[in-house]
Amino acid sequence: MPFETAAQFLLVSSGCGGNSGMHGPRLLWRRNKPAIRNYAVAVVSTAVALGIARWLDVHFESAPVSLFLCAVMVSAWLGGVGPGLLAAALSAAAFSYYFVSPIFALAVDSKEIPRFVMFVLASALVGSLSAAQRRSMQSLRKTAEALRETQAALAHVTRVMTMGELAASIAHEVNQPLAGVVINGNACLRWLAGESPNLPEAREAAQRIIRDGTRASEIISRIRALAKKASTLTERVDLNEAIGEVLTLCQGEARKHDVELRAQLPGDLPPVRGDRVLIQQVVLNLVVNGIEAMSGAQDRARELIIQAQGEADEVRVTVRDSGIGLDAQTVARIFDALYTTKPGGLGMGLSISRTIVENHGGRLSVVAQDGPGASFEFTLPVYR
């Protein structure tokens, strides 16, 4: 190996060549910065405790050595075991030097040994308990985060499954405007193919093509929005518009079951704060459940009503059907995970819907009503 090549190899290997020489120590500093900060907290907190204790000892002849225990507790809570042990060691040294005879010496008089040992044991106990609590809190945060991720994944799966159940109805909804595009396109060609083209009629046919194409595009966009997996957002949501999009997707399913969908949405309904897709999932689940609940009703009109009204700082949405209703046992368990009244259901729809609403700061519940059917309502906070 030539001398120059060997020299370059040694420089690079030692982290001193080229960019490694500049970035190596910097990356090491960044990596160790939290640990250095935690140990610095241990030193500073012990120094502060010593300063306060010495000041009180000089001016009031009272030295609350419990301040050292506070320093150990803070250090272990913020930094863990290592900083906690450092604070305990520094506190023991300061306690021995300033507050245990002989004063201003690290040696401990035989009469003071029990007191010093008790202090060391108390410091170790406080530090270990604080470090253990810190680990428990970190574990709890990680568990809560994993739970939120799992709930989001379950919500996505449930939403996709619901869309799959509506696949035939959605295909029909999309097929209608596409068929209109074809019909109007042929009509436009006929109006233009004559010896004297009828331009006004051709223009109207072209406008109908644009209208039907836009309608098909909007339906597909709604399907994609409901089917995609995305993180939870907090935004301003127009509830009238969000509910209207869901009802549009459910029109085909409603016609298949001879159900009339009626929306009673005031024009001055205030916007709500939350995730538009998740709120639509709740509405979609309640509407689909109501439609399916009325599939066996033969002696009365099949009607599903969705209402919304603003109340102080929240908006209340009610979904009421005229189906077979719910017995007391079902009402008590309706929101339990894995509980379902459908033969092929998973029992996750209403449970996830309640979690979504509660995560938005609202409530989802069953409302008792006179006569047949069931009524569900949920609230959402007004957007401020």
C-alpha positions in Angstrom: 0.0 0.0 0.0 1.5 3.4 -1.0 2.2 5.8 1.8 -0.5 8.4 0.7 -3.1 5.7 0.5 -2.2 4.3 3.9 -2.3 7.8 5.4 -5.8 8.4 4.0 -7.0 5.1 5.3 -5.7 5.9 8.8 -7.3 9.3 8.8 -10.7 8.0 7.6 -10.6 5.1 10.1 -9.8 7.4 13.0 -12.6 9.8 12.0 -10.2 12.6 11.3 -10.2 12.7 7.5 -12.4 14.8 5.3 -15.9 15.4 6.5 -15.6 12.7 9.2 -13.2 14.9 11.0 -15.6 17.8 11.1 -18.9 15.9 11.5 -17.7 13.0 13.8 -17.4 15.0 17.0 -20.5 17.0 16.2 -22.6 13.8 15.6 -21.2 12.3 18.8 -22.2 15.5 20.7 -25.7 15.4 19.3 -26.1 11.8 20.1 -24.9 12.3 23.7 -26.6 15.7 24.3 -29.6 14.3 26.2 -27.4 12.2 28.5 -25.1 15.2 29.2 -28.1 17.4 29.9 -29.5 14.8 32.3 -26.2 14.5 34.2 -25.9 18.3 34.3 -29.3 18.5 35.9 -28.1 16.1 38.6 -25.1 18.3 39.3 -27.1 21.6 39.2 -30.0 20.3 41.4 -27.5 19.0 44.0 -25.7 22.3 44.0 -28.9 24.2 44.4 -30.0 22.0 47.3 -26.6 22.5 49.0 -26.7 26.2 48.5 -30.1 26.6 50.1 -29.3 24.2 52.9 -26.0 26.0 53.7 -27.8 29.4 53.6 -30.5 28.2 56.0 -27.8 26.6 58.2 -25.8 29.8 58.5 -28.7 32.2 59.0 -31.3 30.1 60.8 -29.2 27.3 62.3 -31.4 24.9 60.5 -30.4 22.7 57.6 -33.2 20.8 55.9 -31.2 17.9 54.4 -34.4 16.7 52.8 -33.5 19.1 50.0 -30.9 16.7 48.9 -33.6 14.0 48.6 -35.6 16.3 46.4 -32.5 16.8 44.2 -32.1 13.0 43.9 -35.8 12.6 43.1 -35.7 15.3 40.4 -32.5 13.9 38.8 -33.8 10.3 38.7 -37.2 11.5 37.4 -35.7 13.5 34.5 -32.7 11.4 33.7 -33.2 7.9 35.0 -30.9 5.7 37.1 -27.5 7.1 36.1 -28.3 10.8 36.9 -30.1 9.7 40.0 -27.1 7.8 41.3 -24.8 10.7 40.5 -27.1 13.1 42.5 -27.2 10.6 45.4 -23.4 10.3 45.5 -23.0 14.1 45.3 -25.6 14.6 48.0 -23.9 12.0 50.3 -20.6 13.7 49.8 -22.1 17.2 50.5 -24.0 15.9 53.5 -20.9 14.3 54.9 -18.7 17.3 54.3 -21.0 20.1 55.6 -23.6 18.5 57.9 -21.9 15.5 59.6 -19.2 15.9 62.2 -16.4 16.4 61.8 -17.5 19.4 59.6 -15.6 20.2 56.5 -14.2 16.7 56.2 -15.4 13.7 54.2 -14.7 11.4 57.2 -17.7 10.5 59.3 -17.5 10.3 63.1 -18.5 6.9 64.6 -21.5 8.4 66.3 -22.8 9.9 63.0 -22.5 6.7 61.0 -26.1 5.6 61.6 -27.4 9.0 60.6 -25.2 9.0 57.5 -26.2 5.5 56.5 -29.9 6.3 56.9 -29.3 9.3 54.6 -27.6 7.2 52.0 -30.3 4.6 52.1 -33.0 7.2 51.9 -31.3 8.8 48.9 -31.0 5.4 47.2 -34.6 4.5 47.9 -36.0 7.9 46.7 -33.8 7.7 43.5 -34.8 4.1 42.7 -38.5 4.9 43.2 -38.4 8.0 41.1 -36.5 6.2 38.3 -39.0 3.3 38.4 -41.9 5.8 38.2 -40.2 7.4 35.2 -39.8 4.0 33.5 -43.5 3.3 34.2 -44.6 6.6 32.8 -42.5 6.0 29.6 -43.9 2.5 29.2 -47.5 3.9 29.7 -46.9 6.5 27.1 -45.6 3.9 24.6 -48.6 1.7 25.4 -51.0 4.5 24.9 -49.3 5.4 21.6 -49.5 1.8 20.4 -53.2 1.7 21.5 -53.9 4.8 19.4 -52.2 3.3 16.4 -54.1 0.0 16.8 -57.4 1.9 17.1 -56.6 3.9 14.0 -55.8 0.7 12.1 -59.0 -0.9 13.3 -61.0 2.1 12.3 -59.4 2.0 8.8 -60.2 -1.8 8.4 -63.8 -1.2 9.6 -64.2 1.7 7.2 -62.9 -0.4 4.2 -65.1 -3.3 5.2 -68.1 -1.0 5.3 -67.2 0.4 1.9 -66.9 -3.2 0.6 -70.4 -4.0 1.9 -71.6 -0.9 -0.1 -69.6 -1.9 -3.2 -72.6 -2.9 -5.4 -74.5 0.2 -4.4 -71.5 2.5 -5.0 -70.9 0.8 -8.4 -74.5 1.6 -9.3 -74.0 5.2 -8.2 -70.9 5.6 -10.3 -72.5 3.8 -13.3 -75.4 6.2 -13.5 -73.4 9.4 -14.4 -71.1 7.3 -16.7 -74.1 6.0 -18.5 -75.4 9.6 -18.8 -72.0 10.7 -20.2 -72.3 8.1 -23.0 -75.9 8.9 -23.8 -75.3 12.7 -23.9 -72.1 12.1 -25.9 -74.1 10.2 -28.6 -76.8 12.9 -28.5 -74.2 15.6 -29.0 -72.7 13.8 -32.0 -76.2 13.4 -33.6 -76.9 17.1 -33.1 -73.6 18.0 -34.8 -73.8 15.4 -37.6 -76.8 16.9 -39.4 -76.6 19.1 -42.5 -77.3 22.1 -40.3 -75.8 21.3 -36.8 -78.1 22.2 -33.9 -75.5 24.0 -31.9 -77.8 25.0 -28.9 -78.8 21.3 -28.4 -75.2 20.1 -28.8 -74.1 22.7 -26.2 -76.7 21.5 -23.7 -75.6 17.9 -24.3 -72.0 18.9 -23.7 -73.0 20.6 -20.5 -74.8 17.5 -19.3 -71.6 15.5 -20.1 -69.6 17.8 -17.9 -72.2 17.6 -15.1 -72.3 13.8 -15.1 -68.5 13.5 -15.3 -68.1 15.9 -12.4 -70.7 13.9 -10.4 -68.8 10.6 -11.1 -65.5 12.2 -10.1 -67.0 13.5 -6.8 -68.3 10.0 -5.9 -64.9 8.5 -6.6 -63.2 11.2 -4.6 -65.4 10.5 -1.6 -64.7 6.8 -1.8 -61.0 7.4 -2.0 -61.2 9.7 1.0 -63.1 7.2 3.1 -60.9 4.3 2.1 -57.5 5.9 2.5 -55.4 5.4 5.7 -54.2 8.7 7.1 -53.3 10.2 10.5 -55.9 11.9 12.5 -56.4 15.6 11.7 -58.0 18.4 13.6 -59.6 20.8 11.2 -62.8 22.8 10.5 -65.5 20.4 9.3 -68.7 21.5 7.6 -71.0 18.9 9.1 -73.8 19.5 6.6 -71.5 18.9 3.7 -69.8 15.8 5.3 -73.2 14.2 6.1 -74.5 15.0 2.6 -71.5 13.2 1.0 -72.2 10.1 3.2 -75.9 10.0 2.3 -75.0 10.3 -1.4 -72.9 7.1 -1.1 -75.7 5.3 0.7 -78.5 6.2 -1.7 -78.1 3.0 -3.7 -78.1 0.8 -0.6 -81.2 2.7 0.7 -83.1 2.1 -2.6 -82.1 -1.6 -2.6 -83.8 -2.0 0.9 -86.7 0.4 0.0 -85.5 2.9 2.6 -86.1 6.6 2.4 -83.3 8.8 3.6 -84.3 12.1 5.1 -81.9 14.7 6.2 -83.0 17.6 8.5 -79.9 19.8 8.5 -80.2 23.5 9.4 -78.4 25.9 7.1 -76.9 27.8 10.0 -75.3 24.7 11.6 -71.9 25.7 13.1 -68.8 23.9 11.9 -67.2 21.3 14.2 -63.6 20.5 15.1 -62.2 17.1 14.1 -61.2 14.7 11.4 -63.6 14.8 8.4 -63.0 11.2 7.3 -63.4 9.8 10.8 -66.6 11.8 11.4 -67.9 10.5 8.1 -67.1 7.0 9.2 -69.3 7.4 12.3 -72.2 8.7 10.2 -71.7 6.0 7.6 -71.7 3.3 10.2 -74.9 4.6 11.9 -76.7 5.0 8.5 -75.7 1.6 7.2 -76.8 0.0 10.5 -80.1 1.8 10.4 -80.7 0.7 6.8 -79.9 -2.9 7.7 -82.1 -2.8 10.8 -85.1 -1.9 8.6 -84.6 -4.7 6.1 -87.0 -6.9 8.1 -89.7 -4.3 8.7 -92.8 -5.1 6.7 -95.7 -3.4 8.5 -94.5 0.2 8.3 -92.7 2.7 6.2 -88.9 2.3 6.1 -87.6 5.7 6.9 -84.2 6.8 8.2 -83.9 10.4 9.5 -80.7 12.2 10.3 -80.9 15.4 12.2 -78.4 17.9 13.4 -78.7 20.9 15.7 -76.3 23.3 17.4 -76.3 23.5 21.2 -74.0 26.0 23.0 -70.5 24.7 22.4 -71.4 21.5 20.6 -73.4 20.0 17.7 -75.7 17.1 18.2 -76.4 14.6 15.4 -79.2 12.1 15.7 -79.8 9.1 13.4 -83.2 7.5 13.8 -84.6 4.5 12.0 -88.0 2.7 12.0 -86.6 -0.8 12.2 -87.1 -3.6 14.7 -85.6 -1.7 17.6 -83.2 -2.8 20.4 -84.0 -4.8 23.5 -82.6 -3.9 27.0 -79.9 -6.6 26.8 -78.7 -5.3 23.4 -78.7 -1.7 24.5 -76.5 -2.6 27.5 -73.9 -4.2 25.3 -74.3 -2.5 21.9 -71.0 -0.6 22.2 -69.0 -3.6 23.5 -66.2 -4.7 21.2 -67.0 -8.0 19.3 -70.7 -7.8 20.2 -72.9 -7.8 17.2 -76.5 -8.5 16.2 -75.6 -9.2 12.6 -75.0 -12.7 11.4 -71.8 -11.8 9.6 -70.8 -8.8 11.6 -67.5 -8.3 13.5 -69.0 -6.3 16.3 -66.4 -3.5 15.9 -68.3 -0.7 14.1 -70.1 0.9 17.0 -67.2 0.3 19.4 -64.8 2.1 17.1 -67.4 4.8 16.4 -67.7 5.5 20.1 -63.9 5.7 20.4 -63.7 8.1 17.5 -66.4 10.4 18.9 -64.8 10.3 22.4 -61.4 11.1 21.0 -63.0 14.2 19.4 -64.3 15.3 22.8 -67.9 14.2 22.2 -70.3 11.4 23.2 -72.1 8.6 21.3 -75.1 7.0 22.9 -78.4 5.1 22.3 -81.5 7.3 22.9 -84.7 5.7 24.1 -87.6 6.5 21.8 -91.4 5.9 21.7 -92.5 3.5 19.0 -90.5 1.2 16.8 -86.9 1.6 15.7 -83.7 2.8 17.3 -82.1 6.2 17.7 -78.4 7.0 18.1 -76.9 10.4 18.7 -73.5 11.8 19.0 -72.1 15.2 19.8 -69.0 17.0 18.6 -67.4 20.2 19.8 -67.9 23.4 17.8 -64.9 24.7 15.9 -63.5 27.8 17.5 
